[in-house]
């Protein structure tokens, strides 16, 4: 079984794909829309034209599964819709019996990918631990397990901040 690399924008902004000339790449339209500079857009368009990269859509069941995993880790509030969609595509591909590696520089994407059991390529080489986050009120100390992007403390109304609850070394 040949593996598939699921690419975040950072992989397409660099020349990373040139290191793997015989590999298959997958991304989302939302990720392609994030590419602002012309060289990166053209590089991505060439990969699609020559058939080395395909643009896929995520299915609702995979999006829900990714949302649940990210919520348990405390990453859901910092993942964008494009990030969730990218991980959902990886989940769908793995469901079809393929080996999947997620390529990103976003530590929240990599953290969730690790929790879902995917291989990862960290373009920044900073990912050392899988982290479970908790939301904490800096004013009164109240803790919440999960929350939205703009969570407020139910006790005092102060904006909650993310704090490390536990971490597990992965490298």
Order of alpha helices (4+ residues) and beta strands (2+ residues): beta-alpha-beta-alpha-alpha-beta-alpha-alpha-beta-alpha-beta-beta-beta-beta
